[in-house]
Amino acid sequence: MSPQPNKRPGRTIRSVQIAFNIIDLLQEEAGIGVTRIADELGHSKSTVHSHLRTLEERRIIVREGDGYRLGLRFLDVASHVRDQIGNFDIVQKEVDSLADETGEIVQFGVEEYGMVSYLHKAQGDHAVETLSRVGTQQPMYSTSLGKTILAYLPAERIEEIAAEMEYEPKTANTITSPEELFEELETIREQGYGIDDEENINGLRCVSAPVKNDETILGAISITGPSSRFTEDRLHGELADYVRSAANVIELNTKFS
């Protein structure tokens, strides 16, 4: 689980929370109507209807029959967010190239709110399907991208994130304590790359390399595949070399805002 993003003191606006809860729900399941949304969120149908009307007027959602879906304005929002990352085309090019070369899943992630957020993902010809999607987030303690990024954050930020995380055991190999995590982070700093040894999903392994600007961690790039292909020797040899080489190219050509 992630640390809570709303730790700052101050009041929050209930109507805004309801609106974003509706958006989250429509992202999970498009085409649902007022009654279903009201039941899922625990609000009256009149309250939900008022929020839906407001979102529809702002062209954030689209009504189709008796249901609603997210509007295409989200594509513009997503494009704007992506463009805040300097030279995103370099990241995209390296991720796509590495996916083509290895035939596996390649991803680039950054830290946000104490979790790893996926900025770009590409699938090679032999890639297996995973749950991650661009814009979604995963825990830092159970993913190679997350652990690799975490290893190079400032010490105070590492302590903060590690203390706020809930170490849910996703598999038998998942790290379940801050002490285990700190030991793993030290190993990552020593070898220059991070490993997910079936810690997030059974049967999948992953290797990641950090992308840095001097002492600042910008993100990480990873290769993911089945443990049958990602043997110990290949994981720490050929595949680790692949991600470190790609990370180096991104570092040399990318400026992050």
Buried (B, 14 or more C-beta within 10 A) or exposed (E): EBBEEEEEEEEEEEEEEBBEBBBEBBEEEBEBBBEBBBEBBEBEBEBBBBBBEBBBEEEBBBBEEEBBBBBEEBEEEEEEEBEEBBEBEBBBBBBBBBBEEBBBBBBBBBBEEBBBBBBBBBBBEEBBEBEBEBBEBBBBBBBBBBBBBBBBBEEEEBEBBBEEBEBEEBBEBBBBEBEEBBEBBEEBEEEBBBBBBBBBBEEBBBBBBBBBEEEEBBBBBBBBBBBEBBEEEBBBEBBBEBBBEBBBBBBEBBEBE
